[in-house]
Amino acid sequence: MTLSEVLAANSCSLLLDKTSEIEIKDLAKDLPSDVHLVVTDKGVYGVRAAKASDIFDSFYDEGHEIAEIKSGYGRIKPKLFQGN
């Protein structure tokens, strides 16, 4: 399974792949408030999820070593977000 499929199975979605904290901060006005910044040994990702534990489970299952999961970047209510 791909990372996107594993995330979808855990009620998460991958918004940004190979990103950075600066890019997510710059895009904050265009992102939903349930976006998490996920830093792993294989890269930095922007992931939508209700719970950080779902994100952790998905990345762990795919063999990533999670350094941190941070939230609080988006500005749009999740149910009003017109994107992924």
N, C-alpha and C positions, 0 to 999 in steps of 0.2 A: 504494500500500500504506500501511497505517497503521503507526504506530510499534510497536504490539504485534505486528503481523504480521512486520515486519522483525526485531524482537527474537527472535521464535519461530523464524524462518528461521536465525538465528545461535545457536540453542540457549540463548536467554535468555528471561526472562519479566519483565514489568512488574508489580511488586507495589504500588508507591505512586506515584501521579501527583500533581503539584502539592503536594509535601510540603516538609519542612524537615529540617535536621540534628537539630534538637531533637526533632521528632516521631519520627524514626527511633531516636534514643537512648532516648526514652520507651517505644517499642515493642520494644526489643531483646530482651526476654525472650520475646516472641511471634514473633520472626522467625528464619528459618534463618541459619546462619553464613555462607552464601554470598551474602548481600545486600550490594550496593554502593550507595553514595550517589553519584549522578551529578549534577553541577552543569553546566548548559548556559546558553546565552544565552536559552533559551525556558522555563527552569524548573528545578526540582530534583526528581529521581526516585529511587525505590528499586527497584533491578533485581537479580534473581537471575541469576547466571552463574558458570561455573567460571573463566573468564578475562576479565580486564578488556579485552583486545584485542577480544573478541567484542562487548562493550558499545560500545566506541569505534567499531567498524565500523558497527554498527547506527545509532547516533546520527549519525555522519558522513554515512551514506547518506541519512538523512532531512533533512539540511541544518542540523543543530544545530552550534553552535560549542561544543566541550567545554572547560570551564574546569578541572574536576578530576573524578577518579574515586577514591573512598575506600572501603576495605573494613574489616571487623572490627566490625560492629554487631550481628549476630544472635547468639543463644545456643543455638539448636536445631540438632542435626545435620541436614544437608540431607535425608538419606534418611528421617528421622523426621518431617519437617515435613508437616503435614496441611493444606495450603492450596493456593494457586495453583500 
